[in-house]
Amino acid sequence: SRNDERSRCEEVTGGILLLKGKTAESLEHFDEAILLAPADIKKRRRIIQRMIEAGLDQQALDLAKTSYADMPDHYPFKVIADRLVSEADSAKGTTE
């Protein structure tokens, strides 16, 4: 569909901007990609993974939590969120 195509373009644009270090702009495009295709589980997981790879753990956590709230039947979003929280807690423990 037209929204699926636009969503894919937004996702690709977000990825390119993320690679260029334009984090705020990339997040706007990722948000738009999800708004255009809210039920696309694979897209949400790809975007979360890109955020993690870019060191945007808080944004990835926020998206994982929102995704799990939107789709409670898709348990992997909860697993991702729990892992990010656990890693953040571990990192705090090493800096204190």
N, C-alpha and C positions, 0 to 999 in steps of 0.2 A: 504494500500500500504506500501511498504518498507519505504518510507519517513515518512509516518504517524507513523509507529512503532518507527523509530529513533527519530522522534520529541517527541513522548511521553516519551521515555527514557531520552532524554535531559531535558524535563520539570521536570520529577521526580528527576533526578540527581540535577538539579538546586534547587529544593525544599529542598532536603536533605542537600545540601551545605549551603543553607540559614539558615536552622535550626541549623547548626553547627557553624554559625557565619562567614562563608567564603563567604562574600558578593561578592567580585570581581569575584570569580570563579563561583558563582551561576548565576551572570548576564551573563557571557559568555555562560553558558548552556541554559539560557532562550532565549538569542539572537539566538542561534543555533536552538532551538525548533521552534522559529517563522520563521526562514529562511527555515526550512524544510517543514513547513506547513503554509505558509503565509496567506491563506484564512480561517484559523481556528479561527473564532471569539471567540468561547468559550474558547479556549486555551489562546488567548491574554487576555481575561477578567480575567481568573484564575490567570495568571501571574501578571497582574496589581494588583489584590487583594492581592496576596502574598507579593508583594512589599510594598503595603500600610500597611499591617499587620506587616511587618518587619521594618516599619519606613522609608522606602526608597521612600519618597514622590516625590522627584525630578525625580528619575528614573521611577516611576509610571507615573508621569506627562509626561515625555518624550515619554514613550511608548504609552500612551493614545493619545497624539498629533500625533505621527507617525501613529498609527492605524487609527485615524480619517482621516488623509491625504491619507492613502492607501485605506480606505473604507469609503468614505464620506456618503454613504447611511446608514451606521450604526451609527446613531446619539448618542447612549449611550456612545461612546468613547468621544465625545465632552462634554457630560454631566459630565463624570468622570473628564476630564481635567479641566473644568470650576470649579467643586467643589474643586479640589486640589488647584487651583490658589486662590480661595476664602478663603480656610482654611489657606493657606500660608499667604495671606494678613492679615487675622484676627490675626494670630500668631505674625506677625510683629507689629501689632498695640498694642498688649499686652506687647511687650518687649520694645517699644519705650517710 
